[in-house]
């Protein structure tokens, strides 16, 4: 239950406070977005939007949580260690917290309350028939 609550809060906050805003205002952000890895500011922005929008939804639903945390860990690591490296700790406190949460989810996985579409497909009687597994 603890991981479920952590997933809901972290995913919802990232989605609603960061991801949706960047998605809706992508054209405004694109001109001034940082390019810390030399990919171009527009591509950097779209990768961050992917992480903060889609990966947050996956974390909230508990679908592919370990996989979904990887882009978010990369995003928060770049924010902490490259973009805001010279800033005071008060400026990078939030990305550090998110980084810690995403590392925790990477290690723990989705927990017991999660939507696992692939697992459901492969545990269905039809899939068991095609995979040659005996039905229960």
FENBEL-V471865 format. One line per field, one symbol per residue. ss: DSSP state (H for helix, E for strand, C for the rest). phi: phi as a letter, one per 20 degrees, with the letter a starting at -180 (. if undefined). Layout:
ss: ???
phi: ???
//
This chain:
ss: CHHHHHHHHHHHHHHHHHHHHHHHCHHHHHHHCCCCCCCCHHHHHHHHHHHHHHHHHHHHHCCCHHHHHHHHHHHHHHHHHHHCCCCCHHHHHHHHHHHHHHHHHHHHCCCCCCCCHHHHHHHCHHHHHHHCCCCC
phi: .ffgfffffffffffeecffffffdgfffgfdffcfdmeofffgfffffgffeffffffffnelffffffffffgfffffedfdfeffgfedfffffggffffffffenenedbedfffffedfffffffemefee
//
